[in-house]
Amino acid sequence: MSERFTFRIDETDGSARTGCIAMERGEIRTPAFMPVGTAATVKAMKPETVRKTGADIILGNTYHLMLRPGAERVARLGGLHEFMNWDRPILTDSGGYQVMSLSDLNKLTEEGVEFRSHIDGSRHMLTPERSMEIQRLLGSDIVMAFDECPRADRPRDEIARSMEMSMRWARRSRDAFDAGGEHAGRAGLFGIQQGALDEELRRVSAQKLIDIGFDGYAIGGLAVGEGQEAMFATLDFAPAQLPWDRPRYLMGVGKPDDLVGAVERGVDMFDCVLPSRSGRNGQAFTWTGPINLRNARFAEDQGPLDERCRCDTCATHSRAYLHHLVKANEILGAMLMTEHNIAFYQQLMQGMREAIAQQRFDRFAADFRRGYCRSKREVPVHEP
Ligand SMILES: [Zn+2]
């Protein structure tokens, strides 16, 4: 276990918890939302703007960075923090999910995954050991174990076999991470629970991870098309199978109402491309639900995106102007909309943290659900 990684729970309210992860590069207030900085950038945002929205940590993608510009090159340039000018914590994923969803696959064996780059067709091999090495070269603060994430609708025996292999990969990830010298003493390593929607497989997976021992535990294999009802049903048991006193991270989630329901069930950390991707596509999240700025009804609407939002976009620009920028495909439209969406997500997390601290999370969640109207059109969540 890393000595420079601590997690403190300050208050609980039902299953919801609020606290803080303390690391060398700064504190992460939980529940936390991590904007996704896929290719060493949260698309359309300067790092200082990301920070200004209230984000304590961002996520970087091993798969993308290993292919371009390459982990060894980032290391020579001083590491990911210096390269992109973000001095606060960075979590890197292991590359497992994206190599399987994005690359021209690939041979999956006990050793790891062989694949061709989606950029130039070059051949690569990703193993637990190589994933740990890449994340160390990047200088990641929270390193994710290498795993396989099968589709939730695969037969149970296939899910079970995949989970068992991911747990052997978790052991190899732990060993390789621990051999990483100075970096291992500074960074934290998270294991990833698998087992799809199956309570018993999830229990077995959690126990194997606990036996290995990690700084935090992720719930993987959700938000892959199973729908909110099935996800919540799994979250009714999965977080409680993981250690109470370690952070729990639900990977790739989600919409604002997903976040509220998951915090209610004991999750501490999230990441998702939805606020940034939606921002680039003209969709804004508000306390009354998502709105599409392409819609003609905003053409002469002089109000802000959201009356309650405290972001710079809402303070300075009207829906009418944003409608125009989005319709005209102006780059500034993507920038302003992304800034609002990331800020909205951070305000939602802040609201949940305060409600938990004041023992009024039930009321917060009820008020949120009463005001928030879900979009009928489902938007894919994961960024392949
Ligand atoms: Zn705003």
Boltz pocket constraint, residues with backbone or C-beta under 6 A from the ligand:
constraints:
  - pocket:
      binder: B
      contacts: [[A, 305], [A, 306], [A, 309], [A, 310], [A, 311], [A, 312], [A, 313], [A, 314], [A, 315], [A, 339], [A, 340], [A, 341], [A, 343], [A, 344]]
      max_distance: 6.0
